[in-house]
Amino acid sequence: MATDLTSSAPRPRRPRRQVWYRDDLARVSIAQLRARFTPQRFRVLPYVQLEHAGHVVDVRIVQQPCPTAHGGTRRWLLCPRCDGRAQTVGCHPELGWACPALKCVGGWKGRTRQKLPGTEDGELVGDPVTR
């Protein structure tokens, strides 16, 4: 049985992926938590409660042995959405807390910034040249 390829129905489109821009997110990183708490408190901190735009979540902090030359352990945040390890979690005002992993939200995007006006050789206007 031959199929007619000329009269095919249009293929259904995939739904568009949600885009998360870093500028729109309230972000919390493990480095911010380290600076916020004393070293003794930070080492034993099992979780932290995060709240933004009506989204409240308890994010667990896990320790993992780090096989580097220095030894020790590394601290990670566990994403409340996908249970993956992350150094930073962010809160979208409509969707809640998540990490930037591709399997979770498809990554966070940065906006392109305009370059400062300058001369053709790359020297910025008003920037003294130090030699």
N, CA, C and O atoms as a GROMACS GRO file, in nm:
protein
  524
    1MET      N    1   0.085  -0.117   0.000
    1MET     CA    2   0.000   0.000   0.000
    1MET      C    3   0.090   0.124   0.000
    1MET      O    4   0.175   0.139   0.088
    2ALA      N    5   0.071   0.209  -0.097
    2ALA     CA    6   0.153   0.329  -0.110
    2ALA      C    7   0.089   0.444  -0.032
    2ALA      O    8  -0.033   0.456  -0.025
    3THR      N    9   0.174   0.526   0.027
    3THR     CA   10   0.122   0.641   0.101
    3THR      C   11   0.147   0.767   0.019
    3THR      O   12   0.249   0.781  -0.047
    4ASP      N   13   0.051   0.856   0.025
    4ASP     CA   14   0.061   0.981  -0.049
    4ASP      C   15   0.130   1.084   0.039
    4ASP      O   16   0.076   1.126   0.141
    5LEU      N   17   0.251   1.127   0.000
    5LEU     CA   18   0.329   1.221   0.080
    5LEU      C   19   0.296   1.365   0.048
    5LEU      O   20   0.338   1.456   0.120
    6THR      N   21   0.222   1.389  -0.058
    6THR     CA   22   0.193   1.527  -0.096
    6THR      C   23   0.081   1.588  -0.014
    6THR      O   24   0.078   1.710   0.003
    7SER      N   25  -0.008   1.509   0.038
    7SER     CA   26  -0.121   1.564   0.115
    7SER      C   27  -0.108   1.522   0.262
    7SER      O   28  -0.195   1.455   0.317
    8SER      N   29  -0.001   1.562   0.322
    8SER     CA   30   0.018   1.525   0.462
    8SER      C   31  -0.032   1.637   0.553
    8SER      O   32  -0.026   1.755   0.519
    9ALA      N   33  -0.080   1.598   0.666
    9ALA     CA   34  -0.127   1.695   0.765
    9ALA      C   35  -0.006   1.759   0.832
    9ALA      O   36   0.099   1.696   0.844
   10PRO      N   37  -0.020   1.883   0.876
   10PRO     CA   38   0.094   1.948   0.943
   10PRO      C   39   0.128   1.876   1.074
   10PRO      O   40   0.042   1.829   1.148
   11ARG      N   41   0.258   1.870   1.097
   11ARG     CA   42   0.304   1.804   1.220
   11ARG      C   43   0.267   1.888   1.340
   11ARG      O   44   0.274   2.011   1.336
   12PRO      N   45   0.227   1.823   1.448
   12PRO     CA   46   0.197   1.903   1.568
   12PRO      C   47   0.326   1.964   1.623
   12PRO      O   48   0.431   1.901   1.621
   13ARG      N   49   0.317   2.086   1.671
   13ARG     CA   50   0.433   2.155   1.723
   13ARG      C   51   0.456   2.117   1.869
   13ARG      O   52   0.362   2.093   1.946
   14ARG      N   53   0.583   2.113   1.904
   14ARG     CA   54   0.617   2.089   2.043
   14ARG      C   55   0.586   2.214   2.124
   14ARG      O   56   0.599   2.325   2.071
   15PRO      N   57   0.546   2.199   2.250
   15PRO     CA   58   0.523   2.319   2.330
   15PRO      C   59   0.655   2.391   2.355
   15PRO      O   60   0.759   2.327   2.371
   16ARG      N   61   0.650   2.522   2.358
   16ARG     CA   62   0.771   2.600   2.380
   16ARG      C   63   0.818   2.584   2.524
   16ARG      O   64   0.738   2.580   2.617
   17ARG      N   65   0.948   2.577   2.538
   17ARG     CA   66   1.007   2.564   2.670
   17ARG      C   67   1.004   2.699   2.741
   17ARG      O   68   1.025   2.803   2.679
   18GLN      N   69   0.979   2.696   2.871
   18GLN     CA   70   0.979   2.816   2.951
   18GLN      C   71   1.120   2.874   2.958
   18GLN      O   72   1.215   2.799   2.981
   19VAL      N   73   1.135   3.002   2.939
   19VAL     CA   74   1.265   3.067   2.944
   19VAL      C   75   1.279   3.139   3.077
   19VAL      O   76   1.194   3.220   3.114
   20TRP      N   77   1.386   3.109   3.147
   20TRP     CA   78   1.415   3.174   3.274
   20TRP      C   79   1.535   3.266   3.253
   20TRP      O   80   1.643   3.218   3.220
   21TYR      N   81   1.516   3.395   3.272
   21TYR     CA   82   1.627   3.490   3.262
   21TYR      C   83   1.681   3.515   3.402
   21TYR      O   84   1.605   3.532   3.498
   22ARG      N   85   1.813   3.518   3.414
   22ARG     CA   86   1.875   3.539   3.544
   22ARG      C   87   1.834   3.670   3.608
   22ARG      O   88   1.827   3.679   3.731
   23ASP      N   89   1.807   3.771   3.527
   23ASP     CA   90   1.769   3.902   3.582
   23ASP      C   91   1.636   3.896   3.657
   23ASP      O   92   1.614   3.973   3.750
   24ASP      N   93   1.548   3.805   3.617
   24ASP     CA   94   1.414   3.798   3.675
   24ASP      C   95   1.408   3.709   3.799
   24ASP      O   96   1.302   3.700   3.862
   25LEU      N   97   1.517   3.644   3.835
   25LEU     CA   98   1.514   3.547   3.942
   25LEU      C   99   1.575   3.601   4.070
   25LEU      O  100   1.672   3.676   4.068
   26ALA      N  101   1.516   3.563   4.182
   26ALA     CA  102   1.581   3.583   4.311
   26ALA      C  103   1.666   3.458   4.333
   26ALA      O  104   1.612   3.348   4.340
   27ARG      N  105   1.799   3.474   4.343
   27ARG     CA  106   1.889   3.359   4.350
   27ARG      C  107   1.956   3.351   4.486
   27ARG      O  108   1.983   3.453   4.550
   28VAL      N  109   1.982   3.228   4.529
   28VAL     CA  110   2.055   3.201   4.652
   28VAL      C  111   2.162   3.098   4.619
   28VAL      O  112   2.133   2.994   4.561
   29SER      N  113   2.286   3.128   4.657
   29SER     CA  114   2.395   3.035   4.629
   29SER      C  115   2.454   2.984   4.760
   29SER      O  116   2.430   3.040   4.867
   30ILE      N  117   2.530   2.877   4.749
   30ILE     CA  118   2.595   2.819   4.866
   30ILE      C  119   2.698   2.918   4.922
   30ILE      O  120   2.721   2.920   5.043
   31ALA      N  121   2.759   3.000   4.836
   31ALA     CA  122   2.855   3.102   4.881
   31ALA      C  123   2.785   3.211   4.963
   31ALA      O  124   2.842   3.260   5.061
   32GLN      N  125   2.665   3.249   4.925
   32GLN     CA  126   2.590   3.347   5.004
   32GLN      C  127   2.554   3.292   5.140
   32GLN      O  128   2.559   3.365   5.240
   33LEU      N  129   2.519   3.165   5.146
   33LEU     CA  130   2.487   3.103   5.275
   33LEU      C  131   2.611   3.094   5.363
   33LEU      O  132   2.603   3.115   5.484
   34ARG      N  133   2.725   3.063   5.304
   34ARG     CA  134   2.850   3.056   5.379
   34ARG      C  135   2.884   3.192   5.440
   34ARG      O  136   2.933   3.200   5.552
   35ALA      N  137   2.858   3.298   5.367
   35ALA     CA  138   2.884   3.433   5.417
   35ALA      C  139   2.782   3.476   5.521
   35ALA      O  140   2.814   3.556   5.609
   36ARG      N  141   2.662   3.426   5.513
   36ARG     CA  142   2.553   3.465   5.603
   36ARG      C  143   2.566   3.405   5.742
   36ARG      O  144   2.534   3.471   5.840
   37PHE      N  145   2.614   3.281   5.752
   37PHE     CA  146   2.624   3.210   5.879
   37PHE      C  147   2.769   3.202   5.926
   37PHE      O  148   2.862   3.215   5.847
   38THR      N  149   2.786   3.182   6.056
   38THR     CA  150   2.920   3.160   6.109
   38THR      C  151   2.972   3.026   6.059
   38THR      O  152   2.891   2.939   6.024
   39PRO      N  153   3.104   3.006   6.054
   39PRO     CA  154   3.157   2.879   6.004
   39PRO      C  155   3.107   2.758   6.084
   39PRO      O  156   3.080   2.653   6.026
   40GLN      N  157   3.096   2.771   6.215
   40GLN     CA  158   3.048   2.659   6.296
   40GLN      C  159   2.903   2.625   6.263
   40GLN      O  160   2.867   2.508   6.254
   41ARG      N  161   2.820   2.726   6.245
   41ARG     CA  162   2.679   2.703   6.213
   41ARG      C  163   2.663   2.650   6.070
   41ARG      O  164   2.579   2.564   6.046
   42PHE      N  165   2.743   2.702   5.978
   42PHE     CA  166   2.732   2.660   5.838
   42PHE      C  167   2.769   2.513   5.821
   42PHE      O  168   2.707   2.443   5.741
   43ARG      N  169   2.870   2.465   5.894
   43ARG     CA  170   2.913   2.325   5.880
   43ARG      C  171   2.807   2.224   5.920
   43ARG      O  172   2.804   2.114   5.866
   44VAL      N  173   2.718   2.260   6.012
   44VAL     CA  174   2.616   2.166   6.060
   44VAL      C  175   2.476   2.200   6.009
   44VAL      O  176   2.379   2.138   6.051
   45LEU      N  177   2.465   2.298   5.921
   45LEU     CA  178   2.335   2.342   5.870
   45LEU      C  179   2.274   2.235   5.780
   45LEU      O  180   2.330   2.208   5.673
   46PRO      N  181   2.161   2.172   5.819
   46PRO     CA  182   2.103   2.065   5.737
   46PRO      C  183   2.013   2.116   5.625
   46PRO      O  184   2.001   2.051   5.521
   47TYR      N  185   1.950   2.231   5.643
   47TYR     CA  186   1.861   2.286   5.541
   47TYR      C  187   1.848   2.437   5.565
   47TYR      O  188   1.888   2.488   5.670
   48VAL      N  189   1.792   2.505   5.470
   48VAL     CA  190   1.764   2.647   5.481
   48VAL      C  191   1.626   2.672   5.422
   48VAL      O  192   1.589   2.613   5.321
   49GLN      N  193   1.549   2.759   5.488
   49GLN     CA  194   1.415   2.790   5.438
   49GLN      C  195   1.423   2.916   5.352
   49GLN      O  196   1.469   3.020   5.398
   50LEU      N  197   1.377   2.905   5.228
   50LEU     CA  198   1.381   3.015   5.134
   50LEU      C  199   1.239   3.061   5.105
   50LEU      O  200   1.148   2.980   5.090
   51GLU      N  201   1.223   3.192   5.097
   51GLU     CA  202   1.091   3.249   5.071
   51GLU      C  203   1.106   3.367   4.976
   51GLU      O  204   1.188   3.456   4.998
   52HIS      N  205   1.024   3.366   4.871
   52HIS     CA  206   1.021   3.477   4.777
   52HIS      C  207   0.892   3.470   4.697
   52HIS      O  208   0.852   3.363   4.651
   53ALA      N  209   0.826   3.583   4.682
   53ALA     CA  210   0.705   3.597   4.600
   53ALA      C  211   0.598   3.494   4.639
   53ALA      O  212   0.527   3.443   4.553
   54GLY      N  213   0.586   3.464   4.766
   54GLY     CA  214   0.486   3.369   4.813
   54GLY      C  215   0.525   3.223   4.803
   54GLY      O  216   0.447   3.137   4.842
   55HIS      N  217   0.643   3.193   4.752
   55HIS     CA  218   0.692   3.056   4.740
   55HIS      C  219   0.786   3.029   4.858
   55HIS      O  220   0.892   3.090   4.868
   56VAL      N  221   0.747   2.938   4.946
   56VAL     CA  222   0.829   2.902   5.061
   56VAL      C  223   0.870   2.756   5.044
   56VAL      O  224   0.787   2.670   5.015
   57VAL      N  225   1.000   2.729   5.063
   57VAL     CA  226   1.050   2.593   5.045
   57VAL      C  227   1.168   2.571   5.139
   57VAL      O  228   1.246   2.663   5.165
   58ASP      N  229   1.182   2.448   5.188
   58ASP     CA  230   1.299   2.408   5.265
   58ASP      C  231   1.396   2.339   5.170
   58ASP      O  232   1.364   2.234   5.114
   59VAL      N  233   1.513   2.397   5.152
   59VAL     CA  234   1.614   2.342   5.062
   59VAL      C  235   1.718   2.271   5.147
   59VAL      O  236   1.781   2.333   5.233
   60ARG      N  237   1.736   2.143   5.123
   60ARG     CA  238   1.836   2.065   5.198
   60ARG      C  239   1.975   2.097   5.150
   60ARG      O  240   1.998   2.125   5.033
   61ILE      N  241   2.069   2.092   5.245
   61ILE     CA  242   2.210   2.111   5.214
   61ILE      C  243   2.279   1.979   5.242
   61ILE      O  244   2.268   1.926   5.353
   62VAL      N  245   2.349   1.925   5.145
   62VAL     CA  246   2.416   1.796   5.161
   62VAL      C  247   2.567   1.815   5.152
   62VAL      O  248   2.616   1.910   5.089
   63GLN      N  249   2.640   1.724   5.215
   63GLN     CA  250   2.786   1.725   5.209
   63GLN      C  251   2.832   1.606   5.128
   63GLN      O  252   2.776   1.496   5.138
   64GLN      N  253   2.935   1.629   5.049
   64GLN     CA  254   2.992   1.521   4.969
   64GLN      C  255   3.143   1.524   4.987
   64GLN      O  256   3.204   1.631   4.980
   65PRO      N  257   3.205   1.408   5.011
   65PRO     CA  258   3.351   1.406   5.018
   65PRO      C  259   3.412   1.454   4.887
   65PRO      O  260   3.365   1.420   4.779
   66CYS      N  261   3.514   1.534   4.898
   66CYS     CA  262   3.576   1.594   4.780
   66CYS      C  263   3.716   1.536   4.762
   66CYS      O  264   3.806   1.569   4.839
   67PRO      N  265   3.738   1.452   4.662
   67PRO     CA  266   3.868   1.388   4.642
   67PRO      C  267   3.967   1.479   4.568
   67PRO      O  268   4.012   1.447   4.459
   68THR      N  269   3.998   1.592   4.629
   68THR     CA  270   4.096   1.683   4.569
   68THR      C  271   4.225   1.674   4.648
   68THR      O  272   4.236   1.595   4.742
   69ALA      N  273   4.321   1.753   4.610
   69ALA     CA  274   4.448   1.754   4.682
   69ALA      C  275   4.431   1.807   4.824
   69ALA      O  276   4.509   1.774   4.914
   70HIS      N  277   4.328   1.891   4.844
   70HIS     CA  278   4.307   1.949   4.976
   70HIS      C  279   4.219   1.862   5.064
   70HIS      O  280   4.217   1.880   5.186
   71GLY      N  281   4.145   1.769   5.006
   71GLY     CA  282   4.056   1.684   5.084
   71GLY      C  283   3.934   1.763   5.130
   71GLY      O  284   3.899   1.864   5.070
   72GLY      N  285   3.871   1.716   5.236
   72GLY     CA  286   3.755   1.787   5.291
   72GLY      C  287   3.626   1.745   5.225
   72GLY      O  288   3.618   1.642   5.158
   73THR      N  289   3.524   1.826   5.246
   73THR     CA  290   3.392   1.798   5.190
   73THR      C  291   3.342   1.921   5.115
   73THR      O  292   3.389   2.033   5.136
   74ARG      N  293   3.248   1.898   5.028
   74ARG     CA  294   3.186   2.004   4.950
   74ARG      C  295   3.038   2.009   4.985
   74ARG      O  296   2.975   1.904   5.001
   75ARG      N  297   2.983   2.128   4.996
   75ARG     CA  298   2.842   2.146   5.030
   75ARG      C  299   2.762   2.179   4.905
   75ARG      O  300   2.808   2.257   4.820
   76TRP      N  301   2.644   2.120   4.893
   76TRP     CA  302   2.557   2.141   4.778
   76TRP      C  303   2.416   2.169   4.827
   76TRP      O  304   2.375   2.123   4.934
   77LEU      N  305   2.340   2.245   4.748
   77LEU     CA  306   2.198   2.262   4.770
   77LEU      C  307   2.126   2.155   4.689
   77LEU      O  308   2.164   2.128   4.575
   78LEU      N  309   2.022   2.095   4.745
   78LEU     CA  310   1.939   2.001   4.669
   78LEU      C  311   1.819   2.075   4.613
   78LEU      O  312   1.742   2.137   4.688
   79CYS      N  313   1.803   2.069   4.484
   79CYS     CA  314   1.693   2.139   4.417
   79CYS      C  315   1.559   2.084   4.465
   79CYS      O  316   1.539   1.962   4.465
   80PRO      N  317   1.467   2.170   4.506
   80PRO     CA  318   1.336   2.121   4.550
   80PRO      C  319   1.250   2.069   4.437
   80PRO      O  320   1.149   2.003   4.462
   81ARG      N  321   1.286   2.097   4.314
   81ARG     CA  322   1.205   2.055   4.200
   81ARG      C  323   1.250   1.922   4.141
   81ARG      O  324   1.168   1.838   4.107
   82CYS      N  325   1.383   1.903   4.129
   82CYS     CA  326   1.433   1.782   4.062
   82CYS      C  327   1.524   1.697   4.152
   82CYS      O  328   1.571   1.592   4.109
   83ASP      N  329   1.548   1.740   4.274
   83ASP     CA  330   1.637   1.671   4.370
   83ASP      C  331   1.780   1.657   4.320
   83ASP      O  332   1.851   1.566   4.362
   84GLY      N  333   1.822   1.743   4.231
   84GLY     CA  334   1.959   1.742   4.183
   84GLY      C  335   2.046   1.837   4.265
   84GLY      O  336   1.995   1.929   4.330
   85ARG      N  337   2.178   1.814   4.262
   85ARG     CA  338   2.269   1.902   4.334
   85ARG      C  339   2.291   2.029   4.254
   85ARG      O  340   2.298   2.027   4.132
   86ALA      N  341   2.302   2.141   4.326
   86ALA     CA  342   2.327   2.268   4.260
   86ALA      C  343   2.400   2.362   4.355
   86ALA      O  344   2.385   2.352   4.477
   87GLN      N  345   2.478   2.452   4.299
   87GLN     CA  346   2.543   2.555   4.378
   87GLN      C  347   2.451   2.675   4.397
   87GLN      O  348   2.469   2.753   4.491
   88THR      N  349   2.352   2.691   4.310
   88THR     CA  350   2.261   2.804   4.315
   88THR      C  351   2.119   2.757   4.284
   88THR      O  352   2.099   2.674   4.195
   89VAL      N  353   2.021   2.810   4.356
   89VAL     CA  354   1.880   2.789   4.323
   89VAL      C  355   1.818   2.927   4.305
   89VAL      O  356   1.861   3.024   4.367
   90GLY      N  357   1.717   2.934   4.220
   90GLY     CA  358   1.651   3.060   4.192
   90GLY      C  359   1.501   3.046   4.200
   90GLY      O  360   1.446   2.937   4.184
   91CYS      N  361   1.434   3.158   4.225
   91CYS     CA  362   1.288   3.157   4.236
   91CYS      C  363   1.228   3.244   4.127
   91CYS      O  364   1.253   3.365   4.122
   92HIS      N  365   1.150   3.183   4.042
   92HIS     CA  366   1.074   3.254   3.942
   92HIS      C  367   0.943   3.297   4.008
   92HIS      O  368   0.882   3.215   4.077
   93PRO      N  369   0.897   3.420   3.990
   93PRO     CA  370   0.776   3.467   4.059
   93PRO      C  371   0.652   3.382   4.035
   93PRO      O  372   0.565   3.375   4.122
   94GLU      N  373   0.642   3.317   3.920
   94GLU     CA  374   0.523   3.238   3.890
   94GLU      C  375   0.544   3.088   3.911
   94GLU      O  376   0.449   3.017   3.944
   95LEU      N  377   0.667   3.039   3.892
   95LEU     CA  378   0.690   2.895   3.891
   95LEU      C  379   0.755   2.839   4.016
   95LEU      O  380   0.750   2.718   4.037
   96GLY      N  381   0.814   2.922   4.100
   96GLY     CA  382   0.874   2.875   4.224
   96GLY      C  383   1.024   2.851   4.215
   96GLY      O  384   1.089   2.895   4.120
   97TRP      N  385   1.077   2.780   4.314
   97TRP     CA  386   1.221   2.757   4.328
   97TRP      C  387   1.267   2.641   4.242
   97TRP      O  388   1.199   2.539   4.233
   98ALA      N  389   1.384   2.657   4.178
   98ALA     CA  390   1.441   2.551   4.094
   98ALA      C  391   1.589   2.582   4.070
   98ALA      O  392   1.636   2.693   4.094
   99CYS      N  393   1.661   2.479   4.023
   99CYS     CA  394   1.802   2.495   3.991
   99CYS      C  395   1.817   2.520   3.840
   99CYS      O  396   1.720   2.501   3.765
  100PRO      N  397   1.936   2.561   3.793
  100PRO     CA  398   1.952   2.590   3.650
  100PRO      C  399   1.982   2.469   3.563
  100PRO      O  400   2.019   2.487   3.447
  101ALA      N  401   1.968   2.348   3.614
  101ALA     CA  402   2.001   2.229   3.536
  101ALA      C  403   1.907   2.214   3.416
  101ALA      O  404   1.791   2.254   3.421
  102LEU      N  405   1.960   2.156   3.310
  102LEU     CA  406   1.879   2.135   3.190
  102LEU      C  407   1.761   2.042   3.215
  102LEU      O  408   1.653   2.061   3.158
  103LYS      N  409   1.780   1.943   3.301
  103LYS     CA  410   1.669   1.849   3.328
  103LYS      C  411   1.561   1.911   3.414
  103LYS      O  412   1.449   1.860   3.419
  104CYS      N  413   1.592   2.021   3.482
  104CYS     CA  414   1.496   2.083   3.572
  104CYS      C  415   1.413   2.190   3.500
  104CYS      O  416   1.292   2.173   3.482
  105VAL      N  417   1.477   2.298   3.461
  105VAL     CA  418   1.403   2.406   3.395
  105VAL      C  419   1.460   2.442   3.259
  105VAL      O  420   1.413   2.535   3.195
  106GLY      N  421   1.561   2.369   3.214
  106GLY     CA  422   1.618   2.396   3.083
  106GLY      C  423   1.725   2.502   3.082
  106GLY      O  424   1.764   2.549   2.976
  107GLY      N  425   1.773   2.540   3.198
  107GLY     CA  426   1.882   2.638   3.206
  107GLY      C  427   1.832   2.780   3.222
  107GLY      O  428   1.720   2.813   3.182
  108TRP      N  429   1.916   2.863   3.280
  108TRP     CA  430   1.886   3.005   3.292
  108TRP      C  431   1.958   3.077   3.182
  108TRP      O  432   2.072   3.042   3.148
  109LYS      N  433   1.895   3.176   3.125
  109LYS     CA  434   1.955   3.251   3.016
  109LYS      C  435   1.997   3.389   3.067
  109LYS      O  436   1.930   3.449   3.151
  110GLY      N  437   2.108   3.437   3.014
  110GLY     CA  438   2.152   3.572   3.044
  110GLY      C  439   2.112   3.664   2.930
  110GLY      O  440   2.105   3.622   2.814
  111ARG      N  441   2.085   3.785   2.962
  111ARG     CA  442   2.052   3.882   2.858
  111ARG      C  443   2.181   3.942   2.805
  111ARG      O  444   2.277   3.962   2.879
  112THR      N  445   2.183   3.970   2.677
  112THR     CA  446   2.302   4.031   2.621
  112THR      C  447   2.305   4.178   2.661
  112THR      O  448   2.202   4.246   2.660
  113ARG      N  449   2.422   4.224   2.695
  113ARG     CA  450   2.441   4.362   2.737
  113ARG      C  451   2.499   4.444   2.622
  113ARG      O  452   2.576   4.392   2.541
  114GLN      N  453   2.462   4.571   2.615
  114GLN     CA  454   2.518   4.657   2.513
  114GLN      C  455   2.662   4.690   2.551
  114GLN      O  456   2.695   4.710   2.668
  115LYS      N  457   2.746   4.695   2.450
  115LYS     CA  458   2.884   4.730   2.473
  115LYS      C  459   2.894   4.881   2.494
  115LYS      O  460   2.817   4.959   2.438
  116LEU      N  461   2.992   4.920   2.575
  116LEU     CA  462   3.017   5.062   2.594
  116LEU      C  463   3.075   5.121   2.467
  116LEU      O  464   3.155   5.055   2.400
  117PRO      N  465   3.038   5.243   2.433
  117PRO     CA  466   3.094   5.303   2.313
  117PRO      C  467   3.243   5.328   2.333
  117PRO      O  468   3.286   5.371   2.440
  118GLY      N  469   3.321   5.300   2.230
  118GLY     CA  470   3.464   5.320   2.240
  118GLY      C  471   3.524   5.341   2.102
  118GLY      O  472   3.453   5.345   2.001
  119THR      N  473   3.653   5.354   2.099
  119THR     CA  474   3.720   5.372   1.972
  119THR      C  475   3.734   5.238   1.902
  119THR      O  476   3.703   5.133   1.958
  120GLU      N  477   3.780   5.243   1.780
  120GLU     CA  478   3.790   5.121   1.700
  120GLU      C  479   3.895   5.024   1.754
  120GLU      O  480   3.884   4.904   1.731
  121ASP      N  481   3.996   5.074   1.825
  121ASP     CA  482   4.101   4.984   1.871
  121ASP      C  483   4.066   4.918   2.005
  121ASP      O  484   4.150   4.850   2.065
  122GLY      N  485   3.944   4.936   2.052
  122GLY     CA  486   3.900   4.865   2.172
  122GLY      C  487   3.919   4.943   2.301
  122GLY      O  488   3.885   4.891   2.407
  123GLU      N  489   3.971   5.063   2.296
  123GLU     CA  490   3.990   5.144   2.416
  123GLU      C  491   3.859   5.211   2.451
  123GLU      O  492   3.794   5.270   2.365
  124LEU      N  493   3.818   5.201   2.578
  124LEU     CA  494   3.694   5.262   2.621
  124LEU      C  495   3.708   5.412   2.633
  124LEU      O  496   3.813   5.463   2.670
  125VAL      N  497   3.602   5.482   2.602
  125VAL     CA  498   3.602   5.628   2.614
  125VAL      C  499   3.606   5.664   2.762
  125VAL      O  500   3.527   5.611   2.842
  126GLY      N  501   3.697   5.753   2.799
  126GLY     CA  502   3.706   5.796   2.937
  126GLY      C  503   3.786   5.704   3.025
  126GLY      O  504   3.805   5.733   3.144
  127ASP      N  505   3.834   5.593   2.972
  127ASP     CA  506   3.913   5.497   3.049
  127ASP      C  507   4.062   5.527   3.027
  127ASP      O  508   4.111   5.514   2.915
  128PRO      N  509   4.134   5.568   3.134
  128PRO     CA  510   4.275   5.598   3.114
  128PRO      C  511   4.353   5.472   3.082
  128PRO      O  512   4.329   5.366   3.140
  129VAL      N  513   4.445   5.485   2.992
  129VAL     CA  514   4.528   5.372   2.954
  129VAL      C  515   4.647   5.366   3.047
  129VAL      O  516   4.721   5.464   3.060
  130THR      N  517   4.666   5.252   3.113
  130THR     CA  518   4.780   5.235   3.201
  130THR      C  519   4.884   5.150   3.131
  130THR      O  520   4.854   5.039   3.087
  131ARG      N  521   5.003   5.200   3.121
  131ARG     CA  522   5.108   5.126   3.052
  131ARG      C  523   5.225   5.109   3.143
  131ARG      O  524   5.325   5.049   3.105
   0.00000   0.00000   0.00000
